[in-house]
Amino acid sequence: MLDIYNTILPGDNIMEAIYKGISESDMVLVILSKANNGGEWFSSEIGIIISEIRNHRYKKVIPILKDRDSVIPPFIDQYQFLDASDGKTSLSNLSSCF
C-alpha cells in the first residue's frame, strides 16, 4: 500500500509515485465513495489501474463500495465488489481474497 504521507516527499512527482505504487502491487483496492466521484486524482488513479490491469493480468482488483450511491467507473465495474456501504461490513472480509 502506498502511504502518501511517508512515501511522497516534498518536491516528488505525485503521479509518478502513485504509478509506482500501483505498478509494484499485486492487488489494488479501489475505495468507491461519494467523496471521490469524479475527482481529478481518482480519475487519474483509475486510468493507471486500468492500464496496469491490461498489461499485467495477474493483478487483482477489489472495488470496495463505501457509499451506496458511489459511481463505479467503467472497466472497474466488471469486478465483483465488496459492499461496505451498510457500515457493518469490515475489511476483515477481504481475508478470503489473499
The first five atom37 places (N, CA, C, CB, O) and aatype in JSON, in Angstrom:
{
  "aatype": [12, 10, 3, 9, 18, 2, 16, 9, 10, 14, 7, 3, 2, 9, 12, 6, 0, 9, 18, 11, 7, 9, 15, 6, 15, 3, 12, 19, 10, 19, 9, 10, 15, 11, 0, 2, 2, 7, 7, 6, 17, 13, 15, 15, 6, 9, 7, 9, 9, 9, 15, 6, 9, 1, 2, 8, 1, 18, 11, 11, 19, 9, 14, 9, 10, 11, 3, 1, 3, 15, 19, 9, 14, 14, 13, 9, 3, 5, 18, 5, 13, 10, 3, 0, 15, 3, 7, 11, 16, 15, 10, 15, 2, 10, 15, 15, 4, 13],
  "atom_mask": [
    [1, 1, 1, 1, 1],
    [1, 1, 1, 1, 1],
    [1, 1, 1, 1, 1],
    [1, 1, 1, 1, 1],
    [1, 1, 1, 1, 1],
    [1, 1, 1, 1, 1],
    [1, 1, 1, 1, 1],
    [1, 1, 1, 1, 1],
    [1, 1, 1, 1, 1],
    [1, 1, 1, 1, 1],
    [1, 1, 1, 0, 1],
    [1, 1, 1, 1, 1],
    [1, 1, 1, 1, 1],
    [1, 1, 1, 1, 1],
    [1, 1, 1, 1, 1],
    [1, 1, 1, 1, 1],
    [1, 1, 1, 1, 1],
    [1, 1, 1, 1, 1],
    [1, 1, 1, 1, 1],
    [1, 1, 1, 1, 1],
    [1, 1, 1, 0, 1],
    [1, 1, 1, 1, 1],
    [1, 1, 1, 1, 1],
    [1, 1, 1, 1, 1],
    [1, 1, 1, 1, 1],
    [1, 1, 1, 1, 1],
    [1, 1, 1, 1, 1],
    [1, 1, 1, 1, 1],
    [1, 1, 1, 1, 1],
    [1, 1, 1, 1, 1],
    [1, 1, 1, 1, 1],
    [1, 1, 1, 1, 1],
    [1, 1, 1, 1, 1],
    [1, 1, 1, 1, 1],
    [1, 1, 1, 1, 1],
    [1, 1, 1, 1, 1],
    [1, 1, 1, 1, 1],
    [1, 1, 1, 0, 1],
    [1, 1, 1, 0, 1],
    [1, 1, 1, 1, 1],
    [1, 1, 1, 1, 1],
    [1, 1, 1, 1, 1],
    [1, 1, 1, 1, 1],
    [1, 1, 1, 1, 1],
    [1, 1, 1, 1, 1],
    [1, 1, 1, 1, 1],
    [1, 1, 1, 0, 1],
    [1, 1, 1, 1, 1],
    [1, 1, 1, 1, 1],
    [1, 1, 1, 1, 1],
    [1, 1, 1, 1, 1],
    [1, 1, 1, 1, 1],
    [1, 1, 1, 1, 1],
    [1, 1, 1, 1, 1],
    [1, 1, 1, 1, 1],
    [1, 1, 1, 1, 1],
    [1, 1, 1, 1, 1],
    [1, 1, 1, 1, 1],
    [1, 1, 1, 1, 1],
    [1, 1, 1, 1, 1],
    [1, 1, 1, 1, 1],
    [1, 1, 1, 1, 1],
    [1, 1, 1, 1, 1],
    [1, 1, 1, 1, 1],
    [1, 1, 1, 1, 1],
    [1, 1, 1, 1, 1],
    [1, 1, 1, 1, 1],
    [1, 1, 1, 1, 1],
    [1, 1, 1, 1, 1],
    [1, 1, 1, 1, 1],
    [1, 1, 1, 1, 1],
    [1, 1, 1, 1, 1],
    [1, 1, 1, 1, 1],
    [1, 1, 1, 1, 1],
    [1, 1, 1, 1, 1],
    [1, 1, 1, 1, 1],
    [1, 1, 1, 1, 1],
    [1, 1, 1, 1, 1],
    [1, 1, 1, 1, 1],
    [1, 1, 1, 1, 1],
    [1, 1, 1, 1, 1],
    [1, 1, 1, 1, 1],
    [1, 1, 1, 1, 1],
    [1, 1, 1, 1, 1],
    [1, 1, 1, 1, 1],
    [1, 1, 1, 1, 1],
    [1, 1, 1, 0, 1],
    [1, 1, 1, 1, 1],
    [1, 1, 1, 1, 1],
    [1, 1, 1, 1, 1],
    [1, 1, 1, 1, 1],
    [1, 1, 1, 1, 1],
    [1, 1, 1, 1, 1],
    [1, 1, 1, 1, 1],
    [1, 1, 1, 1, 1],
    [1, 1, 1, 1, 1],
    [1, 1, 1, 1, 1],
    [1, 1, 1, 1, 1]
  ],
  "atom_positions": [
    [[0.84, -1.18, 0.0], [0.0, 0.0, 0.0], [0.89, 1.23, 0.0], [-0.96, 0.0, 1.21], [1.89, 1.28, 0.71]],
    [[0.53, 2.21, -0.78], [1.28, 3.45, -0.86], [0.84, 4.37, 0.26], [1.08, 4.12, -2.24], [-0.33, 4.75, 0.34]],
    [[1.76, 4.73, 1.11], [1.5, 5.65, 2.21], [1.97, 7.02, 1.76], [2.21, 5.19, 3.54], [3.15, 7.35, 1.9]],
    [[1.05, 7.83, 1.22], [1.46, 9.1, 0.64], [2.05, 10.07, 1.64], [0.29, 9.74, -0.03], [2.8, 10.97, 1.26]],
    [[1.73, 9.91, 2.9], [2.24, 10.84, 3.9], [3.69, 10.55, 4.28], [1.38, 10.81, 5.13], [4.39, 11.45, 4.75]],
    [[4.15, 9.33, 4.08], [5.51, 8.97, 4.43], [6.36, 8.58, 3.24], [5.5, 7.86, 5.41], [7.58, 8.47, 3.37]],
    [[5.74, 8.38, 2.07], [6.47, 7.93, 0.9], [6.73, 9.08, -0.07], [5.7, 6.83, 0.2], [7.82, 9.19, -0.62]],
    [[5.75, 9.92, -0.27], [5.9, 11.03, -1.21], [6.42, 12.24, -0.43], [4.54, 11.36, -1.92], [5.76, 12.76, 0.47]],
    [[7.6, 12.67, -0.79], [8.26, 13.77, -0.1], [8.02, 15.08, -0.83], [9.76, 13.51, 0.03], [7.68, 15.07, -2.02]],
    [[8.18, 16.21, -0.15], [8.04, 17.5, -0.83], [8.95, 17.55, -2.06], [8.37, 18.67, 0.13], [10.14, 17.23, -1.98]],
    [[8.39, 17.96, -3.17], [9.14, 18.04, -4.41], [9.01, 16.8, -5.29], [0.0, 0.0, 0.0], [9.36, 16.85, -6.47]],
    [[8.49, 15.69, -4.74], [8.29, 14.48, -5.53], [7.11, 14.66, -6.47], [8.07, 13.26, -4.62], [6.18, 15.42, -6.18]],
    [[7.15, 13.98, -7.6], [6.04, 13.98, -8.55], [4.98, 13.01, -8.02], [6.52, 13.6, -9.99], [5.23, 11.81, -7.94]],
    [[3.82, 13.53, -7.67], [2.77, 12.72, -7.05], [2.28, 11.63, -8.0], [1.59, 13.61, -6.64], [2.12, 10.48, -7.57]],
    [[2.04, 11.95, -9.26], [1.53, 10.95, -10.2], [2.55, 9.83, -10.43], [1.16, 11.6, -11.54], [2.16, 8.67, -10.55]],
    [[3.83, 10.17, -10.49], [4.85, 9.13, -10.64], [4.87, 8.21, -9.42], [6.24, 9.76, -10.84], [5.02, 6.99, -9.57]],
    [[4.71, 8.78, -8.23], [4.7, 7.97, -7.01], [3.47, 7.06, -6.96], [4.73, 8.87, -5.77], [3.56, 5.91, -6.55]],
    [[2.32, 7.59, -7.39], [1.1, 6.78, -7.42], [1.26, 5.66, -8.44], [-0.14, 7.65, -7.76], [0.91, 4.51, -8.16]],
    [[1.79, 5.99, -9.62], [2.0, 4.97, -10.64], [2.94, 3.88, -10.13], [2.59, 5.61, -11.92], [2.67, 2.69, -10.32]],
    [[4.01, 4.27, -9.48], [4.98, 3.3, -8.95], [4.3, 2.39, -7.92], [6.19, 4.03, -8.31], [4.5, 1.18, -7.94]],
    [[3.51, 2.99, -7.03], [2.83, 2.19, -6.01], [1.87, 1.18, -6.61], [0.0, 0.0, 0.0], [1.82, 0.03, -6.19]],
    [[1.1, 1.61, -7.6], [0.14, 0.71, -8.25], [0.87, -0.35, -9.08], [-0.82, 1.5, -9.15], [0.51, -1.52, -9.04]],
    [[1.9, 0.06, -9.82], [2.59, -0.89, -10.69], [3.36, -1.94, -9.9], [3.54, -0.15, -11.62], [3.57, -3.05, -10.4]],
    [[3.79, -1.62, -8.7], [4.55, -2.58, -7.88], [3.65, -3.46, -7.02], [5.53, -1.83, -7.0], [4.14, -4.33, -6.3]],
    [[2.36, -3.25, -7.08], [1.41, -4.01, -6.26], [0.81, -5.17, -7.05], [0.3, -3.11, -5.74], [0.6, -5.07, -8.25]],
    [[0.54, -6.26, -6.34], [-0.16, -7.39, -6.95], [-1.66, -7.26, -6.81], [0.31, -8.7, -6.34], [-2.43, -7.87, -7.56]],
    [[-2.09, -6.46, -5.82], [-3.51, -6.27, -5.54], [-3.78, -4.77, -5.35], [-3.95, -7.08, -4.29], [-3.02, -4.06, -4.7]],
    [[-4.9, -4.33, -5.93], [-5.28, -2.92, -5.81], [-6.69, -2.85, -5.23], [-5.21, -2.2, -7.19], [-7.62, -3.43, -5.78]],
    [[-6.83, -2.15, -4.13], [-8.14, -1.9, -3.53], [-8.62, -0.54, -4.03], [-8.09, -1.94, -1.95], [-7.92, 0.46, -3.9]],
    [[-9.81, -0.51, -4.6], [-10.38, 0.74, -5.11], [-11.55, 1.11, -4.2], [-10.85, 0.6, -6.63], [-12.6, 0.47, -4.24]],
    [[-11.35, 2.13, -3.39], [-12.4, 2.58, -2.47], [-13.32, 3.52, -3.23], [-11.79, 3.28, -1.19], [-12.89, 4.57, -3.71]],
    [[-14.6, 3.14, -3.32], [-15.6, 3.94, -4.05], [-16.48, 4.66, -3.05], [-16.45, 3.04, -5.0], [-17.23, 4.04, -2.29]],
    [[-16.39, 5.98, -3.07], [-17.19, 6.78, -2.14], [-17.73, 8.02, -2.85], [-16.35, 7.19, -0.91], [-17.3, 8.35, -3.96]],
    [[-18.67, 8.68, -2.2], [-19.21, 9.92, -2.77], [-18.12, 10.97, -2.9], [-20.38, 10.46, -1.91], [-18.13, 11.77, -3.83]],
    [[-17.18, 10.96, -1.97], [-16.13, 11.97, -1.94], [-15.2, 11.9, -3.16], [-15.31, 11.83, -0.68], [-14.67, 12.92, -3.58]],
    [[-15.01, 10.7, -3.72], [-14.08, 10.61, -4.85], [-14.76, 10.53, -6.2], [-13.21, 9.42, -4.68], [-14.07, 10.46, -7.22]],
    [[-16.08, 10.54, -6.25], [-16.79, 10.5, -7.53], [-16.41, 11.7, -8.39], [-18.32, 10.48, -7.31], [-16.67, 12.85, -8.04]],
    [[-15.78, 11.4, -9.52], [-15.45, 12.46, -10.48], [-14.25, 13.29, -10.1], [0.0, 0.0, 0.0], [-13.95, 14.27, -10.78]],
    [[-13.56, 12.95, -9.03], [-12.39, 13.71, -8.62], [-11.24, 13.54, -9.59], [0.0, 0.0, 0.0], [-11.06, 12.48, -10.19]],
    [[-10.44, 14.59, -9.74], [-9.32, 14.58, -10.67], [-8.31, 13.48, -10.33], [-8.62, 15.93, -10.67], [-7.89, 12.74, -11.21]],
    [[-7.94, 13.36, -9.08], [-6.96, 12.36, -8.68], [-7.53, 10.95, -8.86], [-6.53, 12.57, -7.22], [-6.84, 10.05, -9.33]],
    [[-8.77, 10.79, -8.49], [-9.41, 9.47, -8.6], [-9.44, 9.02, -10.06], [-10.84, 9.51, -8.03], [-9.13, 7.86, -10.35]],
    [[-9.8, 9.91, -10.96], [-9.84, 9.57, -12.39], [-8.46, 9.18, -12.89], [-10.38, 10.76, -13.21], [-8.32, 8.23, -13.66]],
    [[-7.44, 9.9, -12.46], [-6.07, 9.58, -12.87], [-5.64, 8.23, -12.33], [-5.09, 10.67, -12.39], [-5.03, 7.44, -13.05]],
    [[-5.97, 7.95, -11.08], [-5.61, 6.68, -10.47], [-6.33, 5.52, -11.17], [-5.96, 6.69, -8.97], [-5.72, 4.48, -11.41]],
    [[-7.6, 5.7, -11.49], [-8.35, 4.66, -12.21], [-7.71, 4.4, -13.57], [-9.84, 5.08, -12.39], [-7.61, 3.25, -13.98]],
    [[-7.29, 5.45, -14.25], [-6.61, 5.28, -15.54], [-5.34, 4.45, -15.4], [0.0, 0.0, 0.0], [-5.08, 3.59, -16.24]],
    [[-4.57, 4.7, -14.37], [-3.34, 3.93, -14.12], [-3.69, 2.48, -13.82], [-2.53, 4.55, -12.95], [-3.05, 1.56, -14.34]],
    [[-4.7, 2.27, -12.99], [-5.12, 0.91, -12.63], [-5.55, 0.14, -13.88], [-6.28, 0.96, -11.6], [-5.14, -1.01, -14.07]],
    [[-6.36, 0.75, -14.72], [-6.83, 0.09, -15.94], [-5.65, -0.27, -16.84], [-7.82, 1.0, -16.7], [-5.6, -1.37, -17.38]],
    [[-4.71, 0.65, -16.99], [-3.53, 0.38, -17.81], [-2.73, -0.79, -17.25], [-2.65, 1.63, -17.9], [-2.29, -1.66, -18.0]],
    [[-2.54, -0.81, -15.95], [-1.79, -1.88, -15.3], [-2.49, -3.24, -15.45], [-1.58, -1.56, -13.83], [-1.84, -4.26, -15.68]],
    [[-3.81, -3.24, -15.32], [-4.57, -4.49, -15.45], [-4.46, -5.03, -16.87], [-6.06, -4.27, -15.08], [-4.32, -6.24, -17.07]],
    [[-4.53, -4.16, -17.84], [-4.42, -4.6, -19.23], [-3.04, -5.19, -19.53], [-4.71, -3.43, -20.18], [-2.92, -6.13, -20.32]],
    [[-2.01, -4.64, -18.91], [-0.65, -5.09, -19.16], [-0.2, -6.23, -18.26], [0.29, -3.95, -19.01], [0.74, -6.95, -18.59]],
    [[-0.86, -6.39, -17.13], [-0.46, -7.4, -16.15], [-1.71, -8.08, -15.62], [0.37, -6.77, -14.98], [-2.26, -7.67, -14.6]],
    [[-2.15, -9.1, -16.29], [-3.41, -9.77, -15.98], [-3.44, -10.42, -14.6], [-3.69, -10.82, -17.02], [-4.52, -10.73, -14.1]],
    [[-2.29, -10.63, -13.99], [-2.24, -11.28, -12.67], [-2.7, -10.34, -11.55], [-0.83, -11.77, -12.39], [-3.03, -10.81, -10.46]],
    [[-2.71, -9.04, -11.8], [-3.1, -8.1, -10.74], [-4.55, -8.32, -10.35], [-2.89, -6.64, -11.2], [-5.41, -8.53, -11.2]],
    [[-4.79, -8.26, -9.07], [-6.15, -8.43, -8.56], [-6.71, -7.05, -8.21], [-6.18, -9.39, -7.31], [-6.03, -6.25, -7.56]],
    [[-7.93, -6.79, -8.64], [-8.6, -5.52, -8.35], [-9.81, -5.82, -7.49], [-9.01, -4.77, -9.67], [-10.64, -6.65, -7.84]],
    [[-9.9, -5.14, -6.35], [-11.04, -5.32, -5.47], [-11.68, -3.96, -5.22], [-10.61, -6.01, -4.13], [-11.18, -3.17, -4.42]],
    [[-12.8, -3.68, -5.9], [-13.53, -2.45, -5.61], [-14.27, -2.6, -4.27], [-14.53, -2.12, -6.76], [-14.87, -3.64, -4.0]],
    [[-14.22, -1.58, -3.46], [-14.92, -1.57, -2.18], [-15.9, -0.41, -2.2], [-13.91, -1.44, -0.97], [-15.51, 0.76, -2.27]],
    [[-17.19, -0.74, -2.13], [-18.25, 0.26, -2.18], [-18.48, 0.8, -0.78], [-19.56, -0.34, -2.77], [-19.09, 0.14, 0.06]],
    [[-17.98, 2.02, -0.53], [-18.13, 2.64, 0.79], [-19.48, 3.32, 0.94], [-17.01, 3.66, 1.02], [-20.11, 3.23, 1.99]],
    [[-19.93, 3.98, -0.11], [-21.22, 4.68, -0.11], [-22.11, 4.09, -1.2], [-21.02, 6.22, -0.33], [-21.67, 3.92, -2.34]],
    [[-23.34, 3.79, -0.85], [-24.26, 3.11, -1.77], [-24.41, 3.85, -3.09], [-25.61, 2.96, -1.11], [-24.53, 3.21, -4.13]],
    [[-24.42, 5.17, -3.09], [-24.64, 5.92, -4.33], [-23.34, 6.32, -5.04], [-25.45, 7.17, -4.03], [-23.32, 7.26, -5.84]],
    [[-22.26, 5.6, -4.75], [-20.99, 5.85, -5.43], [-21.06, 5.35, -6.86], [-19.83, 5.17, -4.68], [-21.74, 4.37, -7.17]],
    [[-20.35, 6.03, -7.72], [-20.27, 5.61, -9.12], [-19.12, 4.62, -9.26], [-20.06, 6.84, -10.07], [-18.0, 4.88, -8.8]],
    [[-19.4, 3.48, -9.89], [-18.35, 2.51, -10.16], [-17.87, 2.78, -11.58], [-18.86, 1.02, -9.99], [-18.64, 2.64, -12.53]],
    [[-16.61, 3.19, -11.73], [-16.11, 3.58, -13.05], [-16.15, 2.43, -14.06], [-14.69, 4.1, -12.93], [-16.08, 1.26, -13.68]],
    [[-16.27, 2.78, -15.35], [-16.21, 1.76, -16.39], [-14.91, 0.96, -16.25], [-16.3, 2.41, -17.8], [-13.89, 1.48, -15.8]],
    [[-14.96, -0.26, -16.61], [-13.9, -1.25, -16.53], [-13.75, -1.79, -15.11], [-12.58, -0.65, -17.01], [-13.54, -2.99, -14.93]],
    [[-13.83, -0.94, -14.11], [-13.78, -1.4, -12.72], [-15.09, -2.11, -12.39], [-13.52, -0.2, -11.73], [-15.14, -2.98, -11.53]],
    [[-16.17, -1.72, -13.09], [-17.48, -2.3, -12.82], [-17.59, -3.79, -13.19], [-18.53, -1.53, -13.56], [-18.57, -4.44, -12.84]],
    [[-16.62, -4.32, -13.9], [-16.66, -5.74, -14.25], [-16.1, -6.64, -13.14], [-15.9, -5.99, -15.54], [-16.14, -7.86, -13.25]],
    [[-15.57, -6.03, -12.08], [-15.03, -6.8, -10.96], [-16.05, -6.86, -9.83], [-13.71, -6.17, -10.47], [-16.74, -5.88, -9.54]],
    [[-16.14, -8.02, -9.2], [-17.02, -8.18, -8.05], [-16.54, -7.24, -6.95], [-17.05, -9.66, -7.57], [-15.35, -7.21, -6.63]],
    [[-17.45, -6.48, -6.37], [-17.05, -5.53, -5.34], [-17.48, -6.01, -3.96], [-17.65, -4.16, -5.62], [-18.38, -6.84, -3.82]],
    [[-16.81, -5.48, -2.96], [-17.18, -5.7, -1.57], [-18.07, -4.54, -1.17], [-15.92, -5.82, -0.64], [-17.65, -3.38, -1.23]],
    [[-19.3, -4.84, -0.77], [-20.24, -3.79, -0.38], [-20.08, -3.49, 1.11], [-21.72, -4.21, -0.71], [-20.53, -4.26, 1.96]],
    [[-19.44, -2.37, 1.39], [-19.23, -1.94, 2.77], [-20.1, -0.73, 3.09], [-17.74, -1.61, 3.01], [-19.86, -0.03, 4.07]],
    [[-21.12, -0.5, 2.27], [-21.95, 0.69, 2.43], [-22.93, 0.59, 3.59], [-22.72, 0.95, 1.16], [-23.52, 1.59, 3.99]],
    [[-23.1, -0.61, 4.13], [-24.03, -0.77, 5.25], [-23.42, -0.35, 6.58], [-24.49, -2.2, 5.32], [-24.11, -0.29, 7.6]],
    [[-22.11, -0.07, 6.58], [-21.44, 0.33, 7.81], [-21.13, -0.83, 8.74], [0.0, 0.0, 0.0], [-20.49, -0.65, 9.77]],
    [[-21.58, -2.02, 8.38], [-21.36, -3.21, 9.21], [-20.26, -4.1, 8.66], [-22.64, -4.0, 9.35], [-19.65, -4.88, 9.39]],
    [[-20.01, -3.98, 7.36], [-19.01, -4.82, 6.72], [-17.62, -4.33, 7.09], [-19.19, -4.83, 5.19], [-17.32, -3.14, 7.02]],
    [[-16.79, -5.25, 7.47], [-15.44, -4.95, 7.88], [-14.46, -5.33, 6.79], [-15.09, -5.69, 9.18], [-14.74, -6.19, 5.96]],
    [[-13.31, -4.68, 6.78], [-12.28, -5.05, 5.81], [-11.72, -6.43, 6.11], [-11.16, -4.01, 5.82], [-10.97, -6.97, 5.29]],
    [[-12.05, -6.99, 7.24], [-11.62, -8.36, 7.52], [-12.25, -9.34, 6.54], [-11.98, -8.75, 8.96], [-11.76, -10.46, 6.38]],
    [[-13.34, -8.92, 5.86], [-13.96, -9.76, 4.84], [-13.04, -9.94, 3.64], [-15.28, -9.15, 4.39], [-13.28, -10.81, 2.8]],
    [[-11.99, -9.14, 3.55], [-11.05, -9.25, 2.44], [-10.09, -10.43, 2.6], [-10.25, -7.97, 2.3], [-9.4, -10.8, 1.66]],
    [[-10.05, -11.01, 3.79], [-9.08, -12.08, 4.05], [-9.23, -13.24, 3.07], [-9.23, -12.58, 5.47], [-8.26, -13.94, 2.79]],
    [[-10.42, -13.46, 2.56], [-10.63, -14.55, 1.61], [-10.01, -14.24, 0.23], [-12.12, -14.84, 1.45], [-9.91, -15.13, -0.61]],
    [[-9.61, -13.01, 0.01], [-9.04, -12.61, -1.27], [-7.54, -12.88, -1.34], [-9.3, -11.13, -1.52], [-6.95, -12.81, -2.42]],
    [[-6.93, -13.18, -0.23], [-5.46, -13.34, -0.22], [-5.08, -14.78, -0.39], [-4.85, -12.81, 1.08], [-3.89, -15.1, -0.41]]
  ]
}
